[in-house]
Amino acid sequence: IKIYNMKDFNIPFFGDEIEVHFVDNAKIGQQKVLGYCVPGANIIYVSLKNFDGRKLKPIQIKTTIAHELMHVFLNSGEYYDCSQNEQLVEWLAKCIVNTYGDSETF
């Protein structure tokens, strides 16, 4: 996953694809969030700016992508209770970014 150009991209996933879209500010209703996945679809939206309008650092964007991917992975495997556990999802995302975050492809 090459995020340095901040262009939308797709990730292959079990014969399908996960769409990743970058936006200035992702929102659920009127609430600003760093990212979210569309329930029932393999679509992720990721904010490029934080809540006060400043650009996010690449590490935060990578962590948000990984976090939302965890939701997609867990939901597709029908691990809904795990997907709703934000602490677990965030921990898994941070583990992935810590392990692979400096590689060219993530």
Secondary structure, DSSP 4 states (H G I P E B T S, - for coil): ---TT---EEEEETTEEEEEEEESSEEETTEEESEEE-TTSSEEEEESB-TTSPBPPHHHHHHHHHHHHHHHHHHHTT-HHHHT-HHHHHHHHHHHHHHHTTSTT-
